[in-house]
Amino acid sequence: MRLFLIILIVLPLLINCKVSDDHSEGKVDQLKEDKNATHSSKDAHIDQAKIYTKLFEQKRRDHMSAVQSIVGIDEQKQRPFIEEIVKNIKTILIDGRETLERIRFIPVAGVLPESETVRDSLSKVLENVAFLSDLALRFPSVVKPRMKDVKLKTVVVWAVETTKKSELIDETTRSVVKMMEMEMGLTPKEDGYVNPYGEEKSKEEREREAVQEMKKKMEEKKNKKHDLKIKKGPSMSKSEL
């Protein structure tokens, strides 16, 4: 049941990666009306980009909630679940790349595309790179082996470069993506680099191992008592003596 609920949380993040919805467009229109008639096209792009980034930050909170839910999954179910998410992210990124390259899209720093099709495809790329980065830092032992997939690695490198050039994501997410690059071996690790979740993960592993060890000892103790009982055999009552 818990896994099913987590799937309901994660699935919309992979399917409905669109932060520039009608509500945000309404904000942009209202913002334009509040400006005077000399409001330049460049300023309008900046306004839209700022609103997009704010909405992107809201989406990132959903990502954080999803990752926290995944942390709580049983280890045997956790790995295949994460691998399936990475597989879906790969598909989304490849589709996004094909769409953007077909129309010869070139990201311009701080400018949100006017075309809804381009905007949606770019949003999917930005959001899925961010979500993948979260997973890569939280579960490096699961995600890093997947990077041996040449298609996945290639499209992730492309997506990261597109994300950097667009300059539409918030500063915190930029840092997360940069750490993901180093953690996954896409770029050399900087001096002093430390996965911020590394110690937490080690602690989690130690706790899991401690629980498993405790269960093992309890099982051994139970079996030992059972063996002693068999060796002693049935006892005779005083009346039988």
Backbone hydrogen bonds in HBPLUS format (Angstrom, degrees):
<---DONOR---> <-ACCEPTOR-->    atom                        ^
c    i                          cat <-CA-CA->   ^        H-A-AA   ^      H-
h    n   atom  resd res      DA  || num        DHA   H-A  angle D-A-AA Bond
n    s   type  num  typ     dist DA aas  dist angle  dist       angle   num
A0005-LEU N   A0001-MET O   3.04 MM   4  6.36 154.7  2.11 149.9 155.9     1
A0006-ILE N   A0002-ARG O   3.03 MM   4  6.34 151.0  2.11 147.3 155.5     2
A0007-ILE N   A0003-LEU O   2.94 MM   4  6.21 150.4  2.02 146.8 154.9     3
A0008-LEU N   A0004-PHE O   3.09 MM   4  6.42 149.3  2.19 143.0 150.9     4
A0009-ILE N   A0005-LEU O   3.16 MM   4  6.51 131.8  2.41 134.0 146.6     5
A0009-ILE N   A0006-ILE O   3.01 MM   3  4.98 128.8  2.28  93.1 107.4     6
A0010-VAL N   A0006-ILE O   2.89 MM   4  6.18 160.9  1.92 156.2 160.5     7
A0011-LEU N   A0007-ILE O   2.86 MM   4  5.70 169.1  1.87 152.2 156.0     8
A0013-LEU N   A0010-VAL O   2.92 MM   3  5.34 128.9  2.19 111.2 125.3     9
A0014-LEU N   A0011-LEU O   3.03 MM   3  5.32 134.8  2.24 105.8 117.7    10
A0015-ILE N   A0011-LEU O   3.05 MM   4  6.28 144.7  2.18 151.6 162.4    11
A0016-ASN N   A0012-PRO O   2.85 MM   4  5.37 150.5  1.94 135.9 145.0    12
A0025-GLU N   A0021-ASP O   3.02 MM   4  6.35 154.1  2.09 150.0 158.0    13
A0026-GLY N   A0022-ASP O   2.88 MM   4  6.11 143.7  2.01 142.7 152.4    14
A0027-LYS N   A0023-HIS O   3.09 MM   4  6.47 144.3  2.23 139.3 148.5    15
A0028-VAL N   A0024-SER O   3.02 MM   4  6.39 150.9  2.11 144.3 152.0    16
A0029-ASP N   A0025-GLU O   2.91 MM   4  6.21 158.1  1.96 148.0 153.6    17
A0030-GLN N   A0026-GLY O   2.92 MM   4  6.12 160.9  1.95 148.5 153.6    18
A0031-LEU N   A0027-LYS O   2.86 MM   4  6.02 152.2  1.94 144.1 152.4    19
A0032-LYS N   A0028-VAL O   2.88 MM   4  6.16 150.1  1.97 146.7 154.9    20
A0033-GLU N   A0029-ASP O   3.00 MM   4  6.30 152.7  2.07 146.6 153.8    21
A0034-ASP N   A0030-GLN O   3.10 MM   4  6.35 143.6  2.23 142.9 152.1    22
A0035-LYS N   A0032-LYS O   3.07 MM   3  5.22 143.8  2.20  99.6 110.4    23
A0039-HIS N   A0036-ASN O   3.07 MM   3  5.71 154.3  2.13 125.1 126.1    24
A0044-ALA N   A0040-SER O   3.10 MM   4  6.38 150.6  2.19 142.7 150.9    25
A0045-HIS N   A0041-SER O   3.05 MM   4  6.35 153.9  2.12 147.4 153.3    26
A0046-ILE N   A0042-LYS O   3.07 MM   4  6.38 151.9  2.15 144.6 152.4    27
A0047-ASP N   A0043-ASP O   2.91 MM   4  6.21 155.9  1.96 150.1 156.2    28
A0048-GLN N   A0044-ALA O   3.01 MM   4  6.28 163.9  2.03 152.1 155.6    29
A0049-ALA N   A0045-HIS O   2.91 MM   4  6.07 157.2  1.96 146.9 153.7    30
A0050-LYS N   A0046-ILE O   2.95 MM   4  6.16 154.8  2.02 149.5 155.7    31
A0051-ILE N   A0047-ASP O   3.06 MM   4  6.33 159.7  2.10 150.3 155.5    32
A0052-TYR N   A0048-GLN O   2.87 MM   4  6.06 158.8  1.91 148.8 155.4    33
A0053-THR N   A0049-ALA O   2.95 MM   4  6.17 159.6  2.00 147.1 151.9    34
A0054-LYS N   A0050-LYS O   3.07 MM   4  6.34 153.1  2.14 144.8 151.6    35
A0055-LEU N   A0051-ILE O   2.97 MM   4  6.27 158.9  2.02 152.4 157.9    36
A0056-PHE N   A0052-TYR O   2.77 MM   4  5.98 146.7  1.88 148.4 159.4    37
A0057-GLU N   A0053-THR O   2.98 MM   4  6.25 147.0  2.09 142.8 150.4    38
A0058-GLN N   A0054-LYS O   3.25 MM   4  6.62 144.0  2.39 138.5 147.5    39
A0059-LYS N   A0055-LEU O   3.06 MM   4  6.43 154.0  2.13 145.8 152.4    40
A0060-ARG N   A0056-PHE O   2.93 MM   4  6.26 143.3  2.07 144.0 154.8    41
A0061-ARG N   A0057-GLU O   3.28 MM   4  6.62 135.1  2.50 136.7 146.5    42
A0061-ARG N   A0058-GLN O   3.11 MM   3  5.31 134.1  2.33  99.3 111.3    43
A0062-ASP N   A0059-LYS O   3.01 MM   3  5.16 124.6  2.32  98.0 112.2    44
A0063-HIS N   A0059-LYS O   3.08 MM   4  6.53 147.3  2.19 142.9 152.5    45
A0064-MET N   A0060-ARG O   2.98 MM   4  6.29 155.5  2.04 146.6 151.9    46
A0065-SER N   A0061-ARG O   3.09 MM   4  6.34 156.7  2.15 143.5 149.1    47
A0066-ALA N   A0062-ASP O   2.98 MM   4  6.22 155.7  2.04 148.0 154.6    48
A0067-VAL N   A0063-HIS O   2.93 MM   4  6.20 160.4  1.96 154.6 159.5    49
A0068-GLN N   A0064-MET O   2.99 MM   4  6.19 161.6  2.02 149.6 154.4    50
A0069-SER N   A0065-SER O   3.07 MM   4  6.28 147.7  2.17 141.3 149.8    51
A0070-ILE N   A0066-ALA O   3.01 MM   4  6.32 150.5  2.10 146.1 154.2    52
A0071-VAL N   A0067-VAL O   2.98 MM   4  6.29 147.2  2.09 149.5 158.4    53
A0072-GLY N   A0069-SER O   3.16 MM   3  5.43 133.9  2.38 100.3 111.7    54
A0073-ILE N   A0070-ILE O   3.08 MM   3  5.34 166.2  2.10 111.6 116.0    55
A0077-LYS N   A0074-ASP O   2.99 MM   3  5.50 134.4  2.20 113.8 125.8    56
A0078-GLN N   A0074-ASP O   2.76 MM   4  5.78 140.2  1.92 151.3 163.4    57
A0081-PHE N   A0077-LYS O   3.19 MM   4  6.17 148.0  2.30 142.0 151.4    58
A0082-ILE N   A0078-GLN O   2.91 MM   4  6.16 160.8  1.95 159.7 164.3    59
A0083-GLU N   A0079-ARG O   2.93 MM   4  6.14 165.3  1.95 158.7 163.3    60
A0084-GLU N   A0080-PRO O   3.01 MM   4  6.11 147.0  2.13 137.2 145.2    61
A0085-ILE N   A0081-PHE O   3.08 MM   4  6.40 149.8  2.17 142.8 151.0    62
A0086-VAL N   A0082-ILE O   2.90 MM   4  6.22 162.8  1.93 157.3 161.3    63
A0087-LYS N   A0083-GLU O   2.98 MM   4  6.16 151.0  2.07 140.1 148.3    64
A0088-ASN N   A0084-GLU O   3.01 MM   4  6.30 151.5  2.10 144.0 151.0    65
A0089-ILE N   A0085-ILE O   2.85 MM   4  6.17 154.8  1.92 152.2 159.9    66
A0090-LYS N   A0086-VAL O   2.91 MM   4  6.13 156.2  1.97 147.9 154.1    67
A0091-THR N   A0087-LYS O   3.19 MM   4  6.51 155.2  2.25 142.7 148.2    68
A0092-ILE N   A0088-ASN O   2.99 MM   4  6.30 160.5  2.03 150.8 155.9    69
A0093-LEU N   A0089-ILE O   2.89 MM   4  6.10 163.5  1.91 157.2 161.2    70
A0094-ILE N   A0090-LYS O   2.98 MM   4  6.15 160.3  2.02 150.6 156.0    71
A0095-ASP N   A0091-THR O   2.98 MM   4  6.16 163.3  2.00 149.6 154.3    72
A0096-GLY N   A0092-ILE O   2.88 MM   4  6.05 156.0  1.94 145.5 152.8    73
A0097-ARG N   A0093-LEU O   2.86 MM   4  6.05 155.2  1.92 147.0 153.6    74
A0098-GLU N   A0094-ILE O   2.98 MM   4  6.21 163.3  2.01 151.0 155.1    75
A0099-THR N   A0095-ASP O   3.03 MM   4  6.26 158.9  2.07 148.7 154.1    76
A0100-LEU N   A0096-GLY O   3.00 MM   4  6.17 170.5  2.01 152.6 155.1    77
A0101-GLU N   A0097-ARG O   2.84 MM   4  5.90 160.2  1.88 153.5 159.3    78
A0102-ARG N   A0098-GLU O   2.95 MM   4  5.87 141.9  2.10 136.3 146.3    79
A0103-ILE N   A0099-THR O   3.37 MM   4  6.65 146.0  2.49 143.0 149.6    80
A0105-PHE N   A0100-LEU O   2.78 MM   5  5.15 173.8  1.79 162.3 160.1    81
A0104-ARG N   A0101-GLU O   3.07 MM   3  4.59 154.5  2.14  93.3 100.0    82
A0111-VAL N   A0108-VAL O   3.07 MM   3  5.57 154.5  2.14 146.2 140.5    83
A0110-GLY N   A0166-SER O   2.73 MM  56  5.90 159.5  1.77 140.4 144.3    84
A0119-ARG N   A0115-SER O   2.86 MM   4  6.01 161.0  1.89 150.5 156.9    85
A0120-ASP N   A0116-GLU O   2.86 MM   4  5.97 158.1  1.91 147.5 152.4    86
A0121-SER N   A0117-THR O   3.07 MM   4  6.25 162.8  2.10 146.2 151.0    87
A0122-LEU N   A0118-VAL O   2.88 MM   4  6.03 161.7  1.92 151.8 157.2    88
A0123-SER N   A0119-ARG O   2.90 MM   4  6.03 153.1  1.98 142.2 150.1    89
A0124-LYS N   A0120-ASP O   3.03 MM   4  6.29 155.8  2.09 147.4 152.9    90
A0125-VAL N   A0121-SER O   3.19 MM   4  6.47 151.5  2.28 142.2 149.5    91
A0126-LEU N   A0122-LEU O   2.94 MM   4  6.24 169.2  1.95 158.7 160.4    92
A0127-GLU N   A0123-SER O   2.88 MM   4  5.99 171.8  1.89 156.3 159.0    93
A0128-ASN N   A0124-LYS O   3.05 MM   4  5.93 156.9  2.10 138.6 145.4    94
A0129-VAL N   A0125-VAL O   3.01 MM   4  6.09 151.1  2.09 148.6 155.9    95
A0130-ALA N   A0126-LEU O   3.14 MM   4  6.31 156.6  2.20 142.4 148.8    96
A0131-PHE N   A0127-GLU O   2.94 MM   4  6.18 159.3  1.99 146.1 151.8    97
A0132-LEU N   A0128-ASN O   2.90 MM   4  5.89 158.9  1.95 139.5 145.8    98
A0133-SER N   A0129-VAL O   2.96 MM   4  6.09 148.6  2.06 140.5 149.1    99
A0134-ASP N   A0130-ALA O   3.08 MM   4  6.45 149.4  2.18 145.0 152.5   100
A0135-LEU N   A0131-PHE O   3.11 MM   4  6.45 162.0  2.14 150.5 154.4   101
A0136-ALA N   A0132-LEU O   2.81 MM   4  6.01 156.7  1.86 150.8 158.0   102
A0137-LEU N   A0133-SER O   3.07 MM   4  6.23 152.7  2.15 146.8 152.2   103
A0138-ARG N   A0134-ASP O   3.02 MM   4  6.16 156.0  2.08 148.6 155.7   104
A0139-PHE N   A0135-LEU O   2.71 MM   4  5.59 159.2  1.76 149.5 155.7   105
A0142-VAL N   A0139-PHE O   3.00 MM   3  5.49 149.2  2.10 113.4 122.6   106
A0143-VAL N   A0139-PHE O   3.03 MM   4  6.27 166.9  2.05 159.9 163.9   107
A0144-LYS N   A0140-PRO O   2.93 MM   4  5.42 157.0  1.98 136.8 144.4   108
A0146-ARG N   A0143-VAL O   2.90 MM   3  5.31 132.4  2.13 110.4 124.1   109
A0147-MET N   A0144-LYS O   2.95 MM   3  5.29 146.6  2.07 108.9 119.0   110
A0148-LYS N   A0145-PRO O   3.21 MM   3  5.75 163.8  2.23 111.7 115.5   111
A0149-ASP N   A0146-ARG O   3.01 MM   3  5.75 164.6  2.03 118.0 123.1   112
A0153-LYS N   A0149-ASP O   2.94 MM   4  6.20 172.0  1.95 163.8 165.7   113
A0154-THR N   A0150-VAL O   2.86 MM   4  5.93 163.4  1.89 150.3 155.2   114
A0155-VAL N   A0151-LYS O   3.06 MM   4  6.16 165.4  2.08 145.6 149.4   115
A0156-VAL N   A0152-LEU O   2.93 MM   4  6.05 150.3  2.02 150.5 159.2   116
A0157-VAL N   A0153-LYS O   3.00 MM   4  6.20 160.5  2.04 148.9 153.6   117
A0158-TRP N   A0154-THR O   3.07 MM   4  6.33 161.3  2.11 146.1 151.4   118
A0159-ALA N   A0155-VAL O   2.85 MM   4  5.97 158.0  1.90 141.4 148.1   119
A0160-VAL N   A0156-VAL O   2.85 MM   4  6.05 155.9  1.91 151.4 157.3   120
A0161-GLU N   A0157-VAL O   3.12 MM   4  6.34 161.1  2.15 148.3 152.8   121
A0162-THR N   A0158-TRP O   2.93 MM   4  6.19 156.6  1.98 151.2 158.2   122
A0163-THR N   A0159-ALA O   2.89 MM   4  6.05 152.7  1.97 144.0 151.7   123
A0164-LYS N   A0160-VAL O   2.93 MM   4  6.20 157.0  1.99 149.3 155.0   124
A0165-LYS N   A0161-GLU O   3.00 MM   4  6.18 163.6  2.02 149.1 153.3   125
A0166-SER N   A0162-THR O   3.04 MM   4  6.13 146.8  2.15 143.5 151.9   126
A0167-GLU N   A0163-THR O   3.39 MM   4  6.56 149.2  2.49 144.8 150.6   127
A0174-ARG N   A0170-ASP O   3.08 MM   4  6.39 150.6  2.17 148.3 157.3   128
A0175-SER N   A0171-GLU O   3.11 MM   4  6.42 152.8  2.19 147.5 153.5   129
A0176-VAL N   A0172-THR O   3.09 MM   4  6.44 150.5  2.18 142.9 151.2   130
A0177-VAL N   A0173-THR O   2.88 MM   4  6.14 162.4  1.92 155.8 159.3   131
A0178-LYS N   A0174-ARG O   2.98 MM   4  6.18 156.8  2.03 145.8 152.4   132
A0179-MET N   A0175-SER O   2.99 MM   4  6.24 155.3  2.05 146.7 152.8   133
A0180-MET N   A0176-VAL O   2.94 MM   4  6.19 150.2  2.03 144.9 153.7   134
A0181-GLU N   A0177-VAL O   3.04 MM   4  6.37 152.4  2.12 148.3 154.5   135
A0182-MET N   A0178-LYS O   3.31 MM   4  6.67 154.2  2.38 143.5 149.2   136
A0183-GLU N   A0179-MET O   2.80 MM   4  6.01 162.0  1.83 154.4 160.2   137
A0184-MET N   A0180-MET O   2.86 MM   4  5.90 155.3  1.92 152.1 157.3   138
A0186-LEU N   A0181-GLU O   2.74 MM   5  4.85 141.6  1.89 158.8 160.5   139
A0187-THR N   A0181-GLU O   3.26 MM   6  5.57 144.6  2.40 120.5 118.1   140
A0185-GLY N   A0182-MET O   3.21 MM   3  5.06 154.2  2.28  96.9 104.6   141
A0193-TYR N   A0190-GLU O   3.05 MM   3  5.45 151.9  2.13 137.8 134.6   142
A0198-GLY N   A0195-ASN O   2.86 MM   3  5.03 164.6  1.88 115.6 120.3   143
A0201-LYS N   A0197-TYR O   2.86 MM   4  5.98 152.3  1.94 147.2 155.0   144
A0202-SER N   A0198-GLY O   2.96 MM   4  6.23 155.3  2.03 146.6 153.5   145
A0203-LYS N   A0199-GLU O   2.87 MM   4  6.11 156.6  1.93 149.1 155.3   146
A0204-GLU N   A0200-GLU O   2.90 MM   4  6.12 154.1  1.97 143.4 150.8   147
A0205-GLU N   A0201-LYS O   2.85 MM   4  6.15 155.0  1.91 149.3 156.0   148
A0206-ARG N   A0202-SER O   2.85 MM   4  6.10 156.4  1.90 148.0 154.6   149
A0207-GLU N   A0203-LYS O   2.90 MM   4  6.14 158.2  1.95 150.5 156.1   150
A0208-ARG N   A0204-GLU O   2.96 MM   4  6.19 155.9  2.02 145.6 152.5   151
A0209-GLU N   A0205-GLU O   2.84 MM   4  6.06 159.4  1.88 150.8 156.5   152
A0210-ALA N   A0206-ARG O   2.85 MM   4  6.04 151.6  1.93 144.5 152.6   153
A0211-VAL N   A0207-GLU O   3.00 MM   4  6.25 155.8  2.06 147.1 152.6   154
A0212-GLN N   A0208-ARG O   2.97 MM   4  6.22 161.8  2.00 148.9 154.1   155
A0213-GLU N   A0209-GLU O   2.83 MM   4  6.00 154.9  1.89 147.0 154.2   156
A0214-MET N   A0210-ALA O   2.93 MM   4  6.11 152.7  2.00 143.0 150.5   157
A0215-LYS N   A0211-VAL O   2.95 MM   4  6.23 158.9  2.00 150.6 155.9   158
A0216-LYS N   A0212-GLN O   2.93 MM   4  6.14 151.5  2.02 143.2 151.5   159
A0217-LYS N   A0213-GLU O   2.97 MM   4  6.22 158.9  2.01 149.4 154.1   160
A0218-MET N   A0214-MET O   2.97 MM   4  6.19 157.8  2.02 148.5 154.9   161
A0219-GLU N   A0215-LYS O   2.95 MM   4  6.11 151.8  2.04 144.2 151.8   162
A0220-GLU N   A0216-LYS O   2.92 MM   4  6.18 154.7  1.98 147.1 154.3   163
A0221-LYS N   A0217-LYS O   2.85 MM   4  6.04 156.3  1.91 147.1 153.7   164
A0222-LYS N   A0218-MET O   2.95 MM   4  6.09 151.1  2.04 140.2 148.1   165
A0223-ASN N   A0219-GLU O   2.93 MM   4  6.16 158.1  1.98 146.8 152.5   166
A0224-LYS N   A0220-GLU O   2.88 MM   4  6.04 149.8  1.97 143.8 152.5   167
A0225-LYS N   A0221-LYS O   3.08 MM   4  6.31 156.2  2.14 145.4 150.4   168
A0226-HIS N   A0222-LYS O   3.08 MM   4  6.31 152.2  2.16 142.1 150.2   169
A0227-ASP N   A0223-ASN O   2.93 MM   4  6.20 151.2  2.02 146.6 153.7   170
A0228-LEU N   A0224-LYS O   3.06 MM   4  6.32 156.9  2.11 148.2 153.8   171
A0229-LYS N   A0225-LYS O   3.07 MM   4  6.25 153.1  2.14 144.8 151.7   172
A0230-ILE N   A0226-HIS O   3.17 MM   4  6.42 148.3  2.28 141.8 149.7   173
A0231-LYS N   A0227-ASP O   3.02 MM   4  6.28 158.2  2.07 149.8 155.4   174
A0232-LYS N   A0228-LEU O   3.07 MM   4  6.24 157.6  2.12 149.7 154.3   175
A0233-GLY N   A0229-LYS O   3.29 MM   4  6.39 150.7  2.38 138.2 145.2   176
A0240-GLU N   A0237-SER O   3.13 MM   3  5.33 127.6  2.42  99.7 112.5   177
A0241-LEU N   A0237-SER O   3.31 MM   4  6.68 139.2  2.49 139.8 150.7   178
A0241-LEU N   A0238-LYS O   3.13 MM   3  5.05 125.8  2.44  91.9 106.0   179
